[in-house]
Amino acid sequence: MSFSEFIFDTAETTFEHDVVSRSYEIPIVVDFWAPWCGPCKTLGPILEMLAQECAGSFLLAKVNVDENPGLAVRFGVQGIPSVKAYRNGEIVAEFNGLAPERTVREFIQKVAPSETDTIVAEATSLLAIRQWEQAEEQLRIVLDAQPHNSVATLGLVRALIAQGKGNEAIAFINDFPAGSEIVAAQQLKPLAQLLAEVEGDTKKNTEDANTIQVQYGQAAKLLARGQHAAAMDGLLEVLRCDKNFRQGEPKLVILAVFALLGEEDPLTREYRDELASILF
């Protein structure tokens, strides 16, 4: 793979063709830099690495401002490094100064989503409309290619939990990749653990179980079947009887259901008020 396959130098005489016109076909990210600029020497390799990694989802154009001062003036470059993304002949995003790799990667994902990014976005849409099985299929495709994709892993955990697959969800939570999504994954863990109990409960003897234990078990089975409203009714009743049942686990499970459904879901709004009235 040659350096110039996805990365090229451009100048005042060729910029219109190299960047503006070509951006109608493919996103172009322009790196305004100079040889004497220290931060440019750090940011440039990050951009070049991502251009190679993305393998054609965008092209990286390099502009040496010392050699092309007219371009710097034309596009209002006040300081370097300065990065501007073009699509359909227009600047659609930009940032100035040195940024860490994670921030640069997020910038690239927004202006030039890869095939993997597109699949994750489609799966996220499927999760939003409760198409759990289809979302699971899409997210497994992503994780086969990118096992450490934390966004896809969190989405898969949600899809598995929604289908009652507690044991598998726990396995992903316990081996969760680095990323800010790990906080949300941990919030889902009490629900995953309860569902795992349901999966292993088919032969469990419940003759000695008390009423509240039976009620809690019934709520867990409703959760495994995706009957969230009925399940939360049961969990709230358990809390009414004993707020400290299993060290307050029903509360954590309910909060995990809220996280699964989303803050704007009608059930979340309704049952959050009921939970508050019981606890406070």
PyMOL commands that set and color helices and strands:
alter all, ss='L'
color gray80, all
select helices_A, chain A and resi 3-5+15-24+38-54+69-74+101-111+115-128+132-145+150-162+166-174+182-199+211-224+228-241+245-261+266-279
alter helices_A, ss='H'
color red, helices_A
select strands_A, chain A and resi 7-9+28-33+59-64+82-87+90-96
alter strands_A, ss='S'
color yellow, strands_A
deselect
rebuild
show_as cartoon
